[in-house]
Amino acid sequence: MFKFKTILAALVGAMALVAPATAAEPGGPLVPKQSWTFAGPFGTYDENQLQRGFQVYREVCASCHGMRLIAFRNLSEPGGPRFSEAQVRALAAEYQIVDPAAEGGVRPGVPADRFPTPFANEQEARDANGGAYPPDFSVIAKARGIYEPFPNWAFNYFTGYSEGGPDYIHALLMGYREPPEGIELQPGQYYNDYFPGHLISMAPPLQDGLVTYEGEGVPETLDQYATDLSAFLMWTAEPHLVARKEAGFRVITFLILFAGLLYFVKNKLWANVKHRNPSPDDVERDARA
């Protein structure tokens, strides 16, 4: 029993060393966990949700935040938004790509091009945003996380929870409100419950009815926009999530079958070998040897 407790304590200590990075401040409001289709070992992306999230990004966020690691053609790949190749070509052609080899130094985009950044350099971005630098959105969902008090975060290692990034992004987009009494905002600052320090330079980007979705049945609300955008940014950060999960399932299945095969082979090889407990003379002889 003592040995088991020692091992358990060591395991908990090891978990503490590799605990997820926090985004929301300790002691602040806990980030609500959302229900995502891509959660869990068998989760997958919702293509329609990713398409809506891309629409929100393009109409609202793209003027300040780039996606320099994402190519237009990625939007048509399996496991993602699955736009058609014709849609991707038409979308890429709407962008002007800087190319010194092209006439005039720019040309229409092609599917192989990556999304151009909205600003030529960091200084231009800061000048356009009151000194704040809008982060690139390519892997923002993996660069952010949430704070969870012990023992909540310890259970994440057993449940496979890895949606802290989209949970934080969703909470951030929903967390704008008037500052509490005694907190004075400087020009260009806004109060957000979930942003570290609570004072953020980005104005509330979303509101009800801001983006018009095609079709019927999907509410055009702040919560829906935040959910769709967060899911899309999870995909940009991990576009091969579904393939990785499928590969992991195959590997685990193989290891289980392989372990069973080794067990039966071991029993077969040692079936005719008699085993006996060593006598005191055998133990003494082995010690002398």
DRENDO-1510 file (C-alpha; in Angstrom, 1 decimal, always signed):
<recs>
REC; n; res; u; v; w
REC; 1; MET; +0.0; +0.0; +0.0 .
REC; 2; PHE; +2.8; +2.4; +0.9 .
REC; 3; LYS; +4.5; +1.7; -2.5 .
REC; 4; PHE; +1.2; +2.3; -4.3 .
REC; 5; LYS; +0.8; +5.7; -2.6 .
REC; 6; THR; +4.4; +6.6; -3.4 .
REC; 7; ILE; +3.8; +5.9; -7.1 .
REC; 8; LEU; +0.5; +7.8; -7.2 .
REC; 9; ALA; +2.1; +10.8; -5.6 .
REC; 10; ALA; +5.0; +10.7; -8.1 .
REC; 11; LEU; +2.4; +10.5; -11.0 .
REC; 12; VAL; +0.5; +13.5; -9.7 .
REC; 13; GLY; +3.7; +15.4; -9.3 .
REC; 14; ALA; +4.7; +14.6; -12.9 .
REC; 15; MET; +1.3; +15.8; -14.1 .
REC; 16; ALA; +1.8; +19.1; -12.4 .
REC; 17; LEU; +5.1; +19.6; -14.2 .
REC; 18; VAL; +3.4; +19.3; -17.6 .
REC; 19; ALA; +0.1; +21.0; -16.8 .
REC; 20; PRO; -1.4; +23.0; -19.6 .
REC; 21; ALA; -0.4; +26.7; -20.0 .
REC; 22; THR; -3.0; +29.0; -18.5 .
REC; 23; ALA; -4.7; +31.9; -20.4 .
REC; 24; ALA; -7.4; +33.0; -18.0 .
REC; 25; GLU; -5.9; +34.2; -14.7 .
REC; 26; PRO; -5.9; +32.0; -11.6 .
REC; 27; GLY; -8.6; +33.2; -9.3 .
REC; 28; GLY; -10.6; +34.7; -12.2 .
REC; 29; PRO; -13.8; +33.3; -13.6 .
REC; 30; LEU; -13.4; +29.8; -14.9 .
REC; 31; VAL; -13.7; +29.4; -18.7 .
REC; 32; PRO; -16.9; +27.5; -19.5 .
REC; 33; LYS; -16.2; +24.3; -21.5 .
REC; 34; GLN; -18.2; +24.0; -24.7 .
REC; 35; SER; -19.5; +21.0; -26.5 .
REC; 36; TRP; -17.3; +20.4; -29.6 .
REC; 37; THR; -17.9; +17.9; -32.3 .
REC; 38; PHE; -14.1; +17.3; -32.5 .
REC; 39; ALA; -13.7; +16.6; -28.7 .
REC; 40; GLY; -12.7; +13.1; -27.5 .
REC; 41; PRO; -10.8; +10.3; -29.2 .
REC; 42; PHE; -13.4; +9.8; -31.9 .
REC; 43; GLY; -14.4; +13.5; -32.5 .
REC; 44; THR; -14.5; +15.0; -36.0 .
REC; 45; TYR; -14.9; +18.5; -37.4 .
REC; 46; ASP; -18.3; +19.7; -38.6 .
REC; 47; GLU; -17.7; +20.8; -42.2 .
REC; 48; ASN; -20.7; +23.2; -42.1 .
REC; 49; GLN; -19.5; +24.8; -38.9 .
REC; 50; LEU; -16.0; +25.2; -40.3 .
REC; 51; GLN; -17.4; +26.9; -43.4 .
REC; 52; ARG; -19.4; +29.3; -41.2 .
REC; 53; GLY; -16.4; +29.9; -39.0 .
REC; 54; PHE; -14.4; +30.8; -42.1 .
REC; 55; GLN; -17.1; +33.2; -43.2 .
REC; 56; VAL; -16.9; +34.9; -39.8 .
REC; 57; TYR; -13.1; +35.1; -40.0 .
REC; 58; ARG; -13.2; +36.5; -43.5 .
REC; 59; GLU; -15.9; +39.1; -42.9 .
REC; 60; VAL; -14.9; +40.2; -39.4 .
REC; 61; CYS; -11.3; +39.2; -38.5 .
REC; 62; ALA; -9.3; +39.1; -41.7 .
REC; 63; SER; -8.8; +42.9; -41.8 .
REC; 64; CYS; -6.5; +42.7; -38.7 .
REC; 65; HIS; -5.5; +39.0; -38.2 .
REC; 66; GLY; -3.7; +37.0; -40.8 .
REC; 67; MET; -3.4; +33.2; -41.4 .
REC; 68; ARG; +0.1; +33.0; -42.9 .
REC; 69; LEU; +0.5; +29.3; -42.3 .
REC; 70; ILE; -2.8; +28.3; -44.1 .
REC; 71; ALA; -2.9; +27.9; -47.9 .
REC; 72; PHE; -6.1; +28.4; -49.9 .
REC; 73; ARG; -6.0; +24.8; -51.0 .
REC; 74; ASN; -6.2; +23.6; -47.4 .
REC; 75; LEU; -9.8; +24.7; -47.4 .
REC; 76; SER; -10.6; +21.8; -49.8 .
REC; 77; GLU; -8.7; +19.1; -48.1 .
REC; 78; PRO; -10.4; +16.1; -46.3 .
REC; 79; GLY; -11.2; +16.8; -42.6 .
REC; 80; GLY; -11.6; +20.5; -43.2 .
REC; 81; PRO; -14.3; +22.9; -44.5 .
REC; 82; ARG; -14.2; +20.9; -47.7 .
REC; 83; PHE; -14.9; +23.7; -50.1 .
REC; 84; SER; -14.9; +22.6; -53.8 .
REC; 85; GLU; -11.8; +23.2; -55.9 .
REC; 86; ALA; -13.7; +25.7; -58.0 .
REC; 87; GLN; -14.7; +27.6; -54.9 .
REC; 88; VAL; -11.1; +27.6; -53.7 .
REC; 89; ARG; -9.8; +28.9; -57.0 .
REC; 90; ALA; -12.4; +31.6; -57.1 .
REC; 91; LEU; -11.6; +32.6; -53.5 .
REC; 92; ALA; -7.8; +32.7; -54.1 .
REC; 93; ALA; -8.3; +34.9; -57.2 .
REC; 94; GLU; -10.0; +37.6; -55.1 .
REC; 95; TYR; -6.7; +38.2; -53.2 .
REC; 96; GLN; -3.7; +40.1; -54.5 .
REC; 97; ILE; -0.4; +38.3; -53.9 .
REC; 98; VAL; +2.9; +40.1; -53.8 .
REC; 99; ASP; +5.2; +38.5; -56.4 .
REC; 100; PRO; +8.3; +40.3; -57.6 .
REC; 101; ALA; +8.3; +38.1; -60.7 .
REC; 102; ALA; +4.8; +39.2; -61.7 .
REC; 103; GLU; +4.0; +42.3; -63.8 .
REC; 104; GLY; +3.5; +45.2; -61.4 .
REC; 105; GLY; +4.8; +43.1; -58.5 .
REC; 106; VAL; +1.4; +41.6; -57.7 .
REC; 107; ARG; -0.8; +38.9; -59.2 .
REC; 108; PRO; -4.1; +37.2; -58.4 .
REC; 109; GLY; -3.9; +34.4; -55.9 .
REC; 110; VAL; -3.9; +30.7; -56.8 .
REC; 111; PRO; -4.8; +27.7; -54.5 .
REC; 112; ALA; -1.2; +27.0; -53.7 .
REC; 113; ASP; -0.7; +30.5; -52.2 .
REC; 114; ARG; -1.1; +31.2; -48.5 .
REC; 115; PHE; -3.4; +33.8; -47.1 .
REC; 116; PRO; -1.7; +37.1; -47.3 .
REC; 117; THR; -1.2; +39.1; -44.1 .
REC; 118; PRO; -3.3; +42.3; -43.8 .
REC; 119; PHE; -0.3; +44.4; -43.0 .
REC; 120; ALA; +3.1; +44.7; -44.6 .
REC; 121; ASN; +5.0; +44.5; -41.3 .
REC; 122; GLU; +4.6; +44.6; -37.5 .
REC; 123; GLN; +5.0; +48.4; -37.3 .
REC; 124; GLU; +2.3; +49.0; -39.8 .
REC; 125; ALA; +0.0; +46.7; -37.9 .
REC; 126; ARG; +0.7; +48.5; -34.6 .
REC; 127; ASP; +0.2; +51.9; -36.2 .
REC; 128; ALA; -3.2; +50.8; -37.5 .
REC; 129; ASN; -4.3; +49.3; -34.1 .
REC; 130; GLY; -3.3; +52.0; -31.6 .
REC; 131; GLY; +0.0; +50.3; -30.8 .
REC; 132; ALA; -1.4; +46.8; -30.3 .
REC; 133; TYR; -0.2; +44.0; -32.5 .
REC; 134; PRO; -2.9; +41.6; -33.7 .
REC; 135; PRO; -1.7; +38.0; -33.5 .
REC; 136; ASP; -1.7; +35.7; -36.4 .
REC; 137; PHE; -4.6; +33.2; -36.3 .
REC; 138; SER; -2.9; +30.2; -37.9 .
REC; 139; VAL; -2.2; +28.4; -34.6 .
REC; 140; ILE; -3.9; +30.6; -32.1 .
REC; 141; ALA; -6.1; +27.8; -30.8 .
REC; 142; LYS; -3.0; +25.8; -29.8 .
REC; 143; ALA; -1.2; +28.8; -28.4 .
REC; 144; ARG; -3.9; +29.5; -25.9 .
REC; 145; GLY; -5.3; +27.5; -23.0 .
REC; 146; ILE; -7.3; +27.7; -19.9 .
REC; 147; TYR; -6.7; +27.6; -16.1 .
REC; 148; GLU; -8.2; +24.8; -14.1 .
REC; 149; PRO; -7.7; +24.3; -10.4 .
REC; 150; PHE; -6.5; +21.0; -9.1 .
REC; 151; PRO; -7.8; +18.3; -9.3 .
REC; 152; ASN; -9.8; +19.3; -12.4 .
REC; 153; TRP; -6.8; +19.5; -14.7 .
REC; 154; ALA; -5.6; +16.1; -13.6 .
REC; 155; PHE; -8.7; +14.4; -15.0 .
REC; 156; ASN; -7.9; +15.9; -18.4 .
REC; 157; TYR; -5.1; +13.4; -18.8 .
REC; 158; PHE; -7.6; +10.6; -18.6 .
REC; 159; THR; -10.5; +12.2; -20.6 .
REC; 160; GLY; -8.2; +13.4; -23.4 .
REC; 161; TYR; -9.4; +17.0; -23.0 .
REC; 162; SER; -7.4; +19.2; -25.5 .
REC; 163; GLU; -10.0; +21.9; -26.3 .
REC; 164; GLY; -8.7; +24.6; -24.0 .
REC; 165; GLY; -7.8; +26.8; -26.9 .
REC; 166; PRO; -11.2; +27.0; -28.6 .
REC; 167; ASP; -12.9; +27.2; -25.1 .
REC; 168; TYR; -10.7; +30.2; -24.3 .
REC; 169; ILE; -11.4; +31.9; -27.6 .
REC; 170; HIS; -15.1; +31.4; -27.3 .
REC; 171; ALA; -15.1; +32.8; -23.7 .
REC; 172; LEU; -12.9; +35.8; -24.8 .
REC; 173; LEU; -15.4; +36.7; -27.6 .
REC; 174; MET; -18.3; +36.4; -25.1 .
REC; 175; GLY; -16.5; +38.1; -22.2 .
REC; 176; TYR; -16.8; +41.8; -23.0 .
REC; 177; ARG; -18.6; +43.9; -20.4 .
REC; 178; GLU; -18.6; +47.2; -18.6 .
REC; 179; PRO; -15.6; +47.4; -16.1 .
REC; 180; PRO; -16.3; +46.9; -12.4 .
REC; 181; GLU; -16.4; +49.9; -10.2 .
REC; 182; GLY; -13.0; +51.3; -9.5 .
REC; 183; ILE; -11.4; +50.2; -12.8 .
REC; 184; GLU; -10.8; +53.1; -15.2 .
REC; 185; LEU; -10.2; +52.3; -18.9 .
REC; 186; GLN; -7.7; +54.2; -21.0 .
REC; 187; PRO; -8.6; +55.2; -24.5 .
REC; 188; GLY; -8.6; +52.2; -26.8 .
REC; 189; GLN; -9.0; +49.7; -23.9 .
REC; 190; TYR; -11.9; +47.4; -23.2 .
REC; 191; TYR; -12.8; +45.2; -20.2 .
REC; 192; ASN; -13.0; +41.4; -20.7 .
REC; 193; ASP; -13.6; +38.8; -18.0 .
REC; 194; TYR; -11.3; +36.2; -19.5 .
REC; 195; PHE; -8.4; +38.2; -20.9 .
REC; 196; PRO; -5.3; +38.1; -18.7 .
REC; 197; GLY; -5.4; +41.4; -16.8 .
REC; 198; HIS; -8.9; +42.0; -18.1 .
REC; 199; LEU; -7.8; +45.0; -20.1 .
REC; 200; ILE; -7.8; +44.3; -23.8 .
REC; 201; SER; -7.0; +46.6; -26.8 .
REC; 202; MET; -9.3; +44.7; -29.2 .
REC; 203; ALA; -12.8; +46.2; -29.4 .
REC; 204; PRO; -15.7; +43.6; -29.2 .
REC; 205; PRO; -15.5; +42.2; -32.7 .
REC; 206; LEU; -18.9; +40.3; -32.8 .
REC; 207; GLN; -22.5; +41.1; -32.2 .
REC; 208; ASP; -25.9; +39.6; -33.0 .
REC; 209; GLY; -26.8; +39.9; -36.7 .
REC; 210; LEU; -23.3; +40.9; -37.8 .
REC; 211; VAL; -22.8; +38.1; -40.3 .
REC; 212; THR; -25.5; +36.7; -42.6 .
REC; 213; TYR; -25.4; +32.9; -42.9 .
REC; 214; GLU; -26.7; +31.2; -46.0 .
REC; 215; GLY; -29.6; +28.9; -45.5 .
REC; 216; GLU; -32.0; +28.7; -42.5 .
REC; 217; GLY; -31.9; +27.2; -39.1 .
REC; 218; VAL; -28.6; +28.6; -37.9 .
REC; 219; PRO; -29.0; +31.5; -35.4 .
REC; 220; GLU; -27.1; +34.6; -36.2 .
REC; 221; THR; -26.1; +35.4; -32.7 .
REC; 222; LEU; -23.0; +36.4; -30.9 .
REC; 223; ASP; -22.7; +32.9; -29.2 .
REC; 224; GLN; -23.1; +31.1; -32.6 .
REC; 225; TYR; -20.5; +33.3; -34.3 .
REC; 226; ALA; -18.1; +32.8; -31.4 .
REC; 227; THR; -18.6; +29.0; -31.5 .
REC; 228; ASP; -18.2; +28.7; -35.3 .
REC; 229; LEU; -15.1; +30.9; -35.3 .
REC; 230; SER; -13.5; +29.0; -32.4 .
REC; 231; ALA; -14.1; +25.7; -34.2 .
REC; 232; PHE; -12.6; +27.1; -37.4 .
REC; 233; LEU; -9.5; +28.3; -35.6 .
REC; 234; MET; -9.1; +24.9; -34.0 .
REC; 235; TRP; -9.0; +23.5; -37.5 .
REC; 236; THR; -6.4; +26.0; -38.7 .
REC; 237; ALA; -4.2; +25.0; -35.7 .
REC; 238; GLU; -4.7; +21.3; -36.2 .
REC; 239; PRO; -6.0; +20.6; -39.7 .
REC; 240; HIS; -5.0; +16.9; -39.5 .
REC; 241; LEU; -6.7; +16.2; -36.2 .
REC; 242; VAL; -9.1; +13.6; -37.6 .
REC; 243; ALA; -6.4; +11.8; -39.4 .
REC; 244; ARG; -4.3; +11.8; -36.3 .
REC; 245; LYS; -7.1; +10.3; -34.2 .
REC; 246; GLU; -7.7; +7.6; -36.8 .
REC; 247; ALA; -4.0; +6.7; -36.9 .
REC; 248; GLY; -3.9; +6.6; -33.1 .
REC; 249; PHE; -6.9; +4.3; -32.9 .
REC; 250; ARG; -5.3; +1.9; -35.4 .
REC; 251; VAL; -2.0; +2.0; -33.5 .
REC; 252; ILE; -3.7; +1.2; -30.2 .
REC; 253; THR; -5.7; -1.6; -31.8 .
REC; 254; PHE; -2.5; -3.1; -33.2 .
REC; 255; LEU; -0.7; -2.8; -29.8 .
REC; 256; ILE; -3.6; -4.6; -28.1 .
REC; 257; LEU; -3.6; -7.4; -30.6 .
REC; 258; PHE; +0.2; -7.6; -30.6 .
REC; 259; ALA; +0.2; -7.8; -26.8 .
REC; 260; GLY; -2.4; -10.6; -26.9 .
REC; 261; LEU; -0.3; -12.5; -29.5 .
REC; 262; LEU; +2.8; -12.2; -27.4 .
REC; 263; TYR; +0.9; -13.6; -24.4 .
REC; 264; PHE; -0.3; -16.7; -26.2 .
REC; 265; VAL; +3.2; -17.2; -27.8 .
REC; 266; LYS; +4.8; -17.0; -24.4 .
REC; 267; ASN; +2.4; -19.6; -22.9 .
REC; 268; LYS; +3.0; -21.9; -25.9 .
REC; 269; LEU; +6.8; -21.7; -25.6 .
REC; 270; TRP; +6.9; -22.3; -21.8 .
REC; 271; ALA; +4.0; -24.8; -21.7 .
REC; 272; ASN; +6.3; -27.9; -21.2 .
REC; 273; VAL; +8.8; -26.2; -18.9 .
REC; 274; LYS; +8.4; -27.1; -15.2 .
REC; 275; HIS; +8.7; -24.3; -12.8 .
REC; 276; ARG; +9.6; -24.7; -9.1 .
REC; 277; ASN; +10.4; -22.5; -6.2 .
REC; 278; PRO; +14.2; -22.3; -5.6 .
REC; 279; SER; +15.4; -24.1; -2.5 .
REC; 280; PRO; +17.6; -22.3; +0.1 .
REC; 281; ASP; +20.6; -24.2; -1.3 .
REC; 282; ASP; +19.8; -22.9; -4.8 .
REC; 283; VAL; +19.6; -19.3; -3.5 .
REC; 284; GLU; +22.9; -19.7; -1.7 .
REC; 285; ARG; +24.6; -21.2; -4.7 .
REC; 286; ASP; +23.4; -18.5; -7.0 .
REC; 287; ALA; +24.6; -15.8; -4.5 .
REC; 288; ARG; +28.1; -17.3; -4.4 .
REC; 289; ALA; +28.2; -17.5; -8.2 .
</recs>
